Amino acid sequence: VQKRRENIYYLNSWQMEIKMEEIITCDLKDADSGALARESVKLLLEKKAIDVRLFDVREKTSVTDYYVNATGRSSTQVAALADDVADAMDKRGRRPLRVEGRSGNSWLLVDFGDVIVNVFDRPSREFYNLDKHLPEDSAVDIGDLVAEVDKKFEINKN
């Protein structure tokens, strides 16, 4: 099911009208938490986040099913990455319950309930060290997603 949302933008003093259509796919509306987590990881990789890690904590806690941790190179990129995840998943049928941490843009948390996406700047990632507090055996191999993004952008092509 696809929906279209039309946005109208007005530019400069002549008020020229530009219409942009967004395609709303809703393909993640009923998806399981694993699919949402993997799509979040893929988007973060596409947007050049660094040190992206995925943790499956379904058997470890009742708080959430998956944690996604990523690092941005600046506070601007941290905010952009969090916004991109929230916006992209919303367009695909999964609106975040909340986004926390906007005041400093050093650590933003995008909460989907069953998936929590943490986007840090480097100093905050090192200081809070959430990866260390998650069981190592809950880390999910995302090599297939890295390869998919590399192929999409022809990175590491031999």
Secondary structure as GFF3:
##gff-version 3
##sequence-region A 1 158
A	DSSP	beta_strand	3	11	.	.	.	ID=ss1
A	DSSP	beta_strand	16	24	.	.	.	ID=ss2
A	DSSP	alpha_helix	33	46	.	.	.	ID=ss3
A	DSSP	beta_strand	50	56	.	.	.	ID=ss4
A	DSSP	beta_strand	66	72	.	.	.	ID=ss5
A	DSSP	alpha_helix	75	91	.	.	.	ID=ss6
A	DSSP	beta_strand	98	100	.	.	.	ID=ss7
A	DSSP	beta_strand	107	111	.	.	.	ID=ss8
A	DSSP	beta_strand	115	121	.	.	.	ID=ss9
A	DSSP	alpha_helix	122	128	.	.	.	ID=ss10
A	DSSP	alpha_helix	130	133	.	.	.	ID=ss11
A	DSSP	three_ten_helix	136	138	.	.	.	ID=ss12
A	DSSP	beta_strand	139	140	.	.	.	ID=ss13
A	DSSP	alpha_helix	143	152	.	.	.	ID=ss14
###
